[in-house]
């Protein structure tokens, strides 16, 4: 199965974020504050776990997300938005034949500039073709950067924010 054909699933903690994920293409959405992540993923996949977990949150969400992967699945560690760096029981990786992969874009840019440039060209092509639609939920003037960061830390942001060097209308 080609990756573009895989069902896209989203987990979130607010109804607004779940609805936004659906509006932007998620086939299913899981409210991890109200649903058991592992059981819901298995129910959505006919008893199997997920093939790929994209984890930008970390903290207490990492272990249940890793437990939700299928045999030979991949858990992509993207960041630690929740603040705490998790400790994972490595027996899970062994028992699932899975892989935990670090996705550090900053170092990728430095170490593989040609691949990064090719990826950037591809993203801009998809943007021009309308195949991707980034959600910018708010724009802030540079003078409002502290407020923008506060909104981000308070998890008020859905999608991305943009900080502009000039006043926002």
Buried (B, 14 or more C-beta within 10 A) or exposed (E): EEEEEEEEBBBBBEEEBBBBBBEBEBEBBBBBEEBEBBEBBBEBBEEBBBBEBBBEBBBEBBBBBBBBBBEEBBBBBBEBBBEEEBEBEEEBBEEBEBEBEEEEEEEEBEEEEEEBEEBEEEEEEEEEEEEEEEEEEBBBBEEBEEEBEEBBEEEEBBBEBEBEEEEEE
